[in-house]
């Protein structure tokens, strides 16, 4: 039997796809390649196409004997989602609903979904638990919450079961240096720190140093992308063992500030990170990090990579791939 991986040519999807294959499972990757890269798929079976193409999804499921899905395919740029909400509702929400409908028709009833801690917005309490009231501050986050809810209704009304994984800040690259994120298309902190330390930008802009945090800069929970990948493998295993539908945080449980990231980068790379301080970015919470008890208890999962591993792998990847997989 085969695991269908939507968005398996993207950053997290490609690293997870490779890990799932290494466990002995067959996979098939479905990706439009609008943002993903063919090279990231490697020699895994690949179909270029859209999750909203129900006929295609049904055919792929039948031809490859798919019995479970990891659903990554989505647009993920927060800023763009506020400028073009229709694009996000259409692709992420409508596309996912069509995917689930096609899966239902062909009898595929186990889904692991790539959700986000973005749905917590500015949490009232940290570490934040899955029970916290969602307070989406972007269309992007709202689309992920809507997909979670769609899956919850499928669970109640059909025999489909799911795990929604709420990622905190995915970071780093594959340890072997062959897969990672394209920094040309990322707005996230670590790719920007890497640009600054390698001289690919004049300096990092630190968005605010007047937050109510120990050093005044924003605190987040950075989780190594390979640890995220192992969480998906654990979630698939849980569903295969008849686990009930559930939503889980995936983070380390520790908060790290922007200044701590800068200092760790300087220590790991032996180079200076030039930076300037600017005002806060709209919508940025002061602190957001995960309560990870649920995923630890249910799946026996915990992260094994350190912040230094994140930085060292990101540095190795970006140094050798300044144009991502086009390098
Ligand atoms: C962002 C998204 C979130 C998404 C997540 C993972 C926003 C508001 N949130 O989270 O929905 O799920 O990415 O893709 O965009 N920072 C700087 N300078 C920079 C970039 C970032 O100081 O050039 C700071 C930020 O203010 C923040 C921290 O670094 O304190 C992390 O930022 P980022 O990597 O963009 O992630 P989030 O904002 O947490």
Boltz pocket constraint, residues with backbone or C-beta under 6 A from the ligand:
constraints:
  - pocket:
      binder: B
      contacts: [[A, 76], [A, 78], [A, 79], [A, 116], [A, 117], [A, 118], [A, 140], [A, 141], [A, 167], [A, 168], [A, 169], [A, 170], [A, 187], [A, 188], [A, 189], [A, 190], [A, 192], [A, 204], [A, 205], [A, 206], [A, 207], [A, 208], [A, 217], [A, 218], [A, 219], [A, 220], [A, 258], [A, 281], [A, 282], [A, 283], [A, 284], [A, 285], [A, 286]]
      max_distance: 6.0
